[in-house]
Amino acid sequence: KVWSDITALIAKSTIAALPANQHAYRVAIPEGRDSVGFTCFTVLGFDVILDHIGKPNLIEVNELPSFETDSELDQSIKMR
């Protein structure tokens, strides 16, 4: 149940941000240069916290999430 709730939260957040992402794409890649309909992608990082009953709440969405590992804890979390 928790994972399906998190998946729904991420899907809804992605859909809500779609118009802004489409605009940024159109500005960066003019229509004449996009012969296949897509030329790039964006990696998003979603920070989610669970409340006392396990309901996920979105904290923030990072457009350039860090893949650096500065500590052993950071390494163990990011490499799962």
HELIX and SHEET records of a PDB file:
HELIX    1   1 VAL A    2  ALA A   28  1                                  27    
HELIX    2   2 GLU A   31  ARG A   33  5                                   3    
HELIX    3   3 GLU A   72  LYS A   78  1                                   7    
SHEET    1   A 2 GLY A  45  LEU A  50  0                                        
SHEET    2   A 2 PRO A  56  ASN A  62 -1                                        
END                                                                             
